[in-house]
Amino acid sequence: MVVALFAILFGACKKKEVAANKDDGNGTYFSIKQYELDQWNTWAGEPFAIVKTVTINKKTDSSYTNSDTISWAPIFKTFAETDISDPKFQGQYNVNSFDDPQDGTHNLFYQAKEDNDELFTRKLLITIDAQTMKIKGIYVETFKKYFGGEKTEKLYYAPMQTIQIQTDDKPILDSRKLTVIEWSFMR
């Protein structure tokens, strides 16, 4: 199950995946969950080495591991929680697309509308190779207030290259904790 979850989230995107995840006019936006499923279909059972680096308040530790031994469930949960494809999110984001001729990408950018500060996912940027239509990167920013503080996350995924989760937790009664966890794929 853990390996299955890993493959769901991470890997190269097929041409059909990008087209299926654009706003289809039926009230849906890009689906992180569908992307995870597409990745499972692409990368199931592929073994590879990974370097995991953890930085907590500027103190760093790293280790070597592989795709079979990592606990993928918390990573997938973190990304899946940012999904905005449910029709209830329709109209709650400003959606823009733009091309970057310098790196040959097409970009889809979702930003929560200013009048709705309750949305967990604040920004979502999908970078797509304009030639192959494969996803080159996904970047997400989240924000959540909780009793006694606030927490922001910045998530980044470059297929089969890098996963990064940066968490900035600012409790009112305790000291700030900045955590950056990065998994670098060795291929």
N, C-alpha and C positions, 0 to 999 in steps of 0.2 A: 504494500500500500504506500509506503514512504517513497519508494522509487517511482511508483506511478504518479504520486503527487508532484515529485520533482520534474518529471518529464512534461507534466501538464503545463507548468509555468515557463520552462526555459528551453529555448532552441530557436532555430530559424523559422520564419513565418512563410507560409505558402502564399502564392498570389491570390488565391480565392479567399484567404482569411482576411486580407485587408479590405477587399470589396464588401465582404459580409459584415464587417464591423463598422463601417461608416454609418452615419445617420441615414436610415433607409426611408425616412418620411413617415414611418409608422410610430414615431415617438421613442426611438431607442438611440443611444449613443454607443460608442466603442465599448465592447465588453471585455474586461480583463478576464472574467471567468471563462468566456468562450475561447479567448486566446490561450488560457491555461490548458483547456481541453484539446485545442489544436496542437499544442506543443507535445502533449501526451501522445497523440497519434503520430507525431513526427519522431520523437526521441526515446520512446519506450525501450528500455533495456540497454542503452548505450552507456558503457562505463567510461569515466574520465577522472583525472586528478584535479584537485581544487586546493587553492591556498585560501584559508580563512584568516582574516585580520580583524581583530576587535580592538577598538579604541574607546576607552571610557575616560572622559575628562582629561584628555591628552596623554593617557598612558596606554601604550599599544602592546598587543601580544598577537602572534600569528602562529598558525599550525598548518601542516599539510594533511589533507584528507582525500576522500574519494566520494563519488556520487552514491555509492552503496551504503555509506556509513553516516551521512549527514541526516539530521532530523529535519526533513523538508516541511512537515506540516505547519510549523509556526511561520515559515517564510511564505507559504502559499496563502495562509490565512491573512497575513498582513497585506499582501497584494490584493486578494479577493475582496477584502473589506473596502477597497477603494473603487469597486465597480460602480459605474453610473449608468448601466444599460437598462435598468428597470424603467418602464414607462413613467413612473412617478417622478423621475428626474427631468423629463421632457420640459423644456422651457426654463429650467433653472440654471442653465449654463450659457455663457456666450461662446459660440463656436466659430472658430476661424481656421482657415487653411492658408498656407503660404509655401512657396517654393524657395529653396536656397540653391542658387545656381553654382555656388562655390563648392559645395560638397555633393551636389546632385540629389538632394532629398526633397521630398514633399512632406509637409508637417501638418498635423491636425492638432489644434490647441483648444482645449475646453477650460474655461475659467468660470468659477461660481459667480453669479451675478452679485453685485455689491449689496443689494437689498436683502440677501439671504445669507447671513453669517452663521446659520445653523448647519449648513452642509459640511459634512466631514471631509469630502474630497474637494479641495479648493482649486487645484490646477491639475490638468492631465495633458501631457504632450506626447504625441506618438510621432516618431520620426521614421519615415518610410523611404527606402531607396527608390528613386523615381524610375529607374530602368527595370529593376527586378520586381518591384512592388513588395519586397520583403521588409519586415519591420527591422530597423536598425537600432531602435532604442525606445524605451518607455520611461517617462519621468512623471512622478506624481508628488504633489504636496498635499498634506492633510493638516487639519487643525481641529482640536477638540478641547473645550473647557470642561473641567470636572470639579467636583467639590474640593476645593483646596488647591487649585492650580490650573495649568493648561499644558497641552502637549502638542508639539508639531512633529511631523515626520516628512522626510524627503526620501522617496524611493526611486531607485534607478535600476533599469535592467537593459543590458545590451546582450542580445541573444548569443548564448554560448560563450560569452566573454566575461561579463561582470554582473553581479547582483550587489546592490548597495542599499542598506537601510540605515538612515540617519534619524535618530530620535532625540529631540530636545525637550526634556521634561522640566517644567518650572513650577514646582510646588510652592505654595505660599509660606509654609512653615518649615521648609527644609531647603537644602542647597540644590542648585540647578545641576542636572545630570545630562551631559551630552554624550550619546553613545553612537558610534559608527561601526557597523558590521559590514564587511565586504567579503564576497566570495569571488575569487578570480579563477576562471577556468583555464586549465593548462592543456592546450590541444596542440 
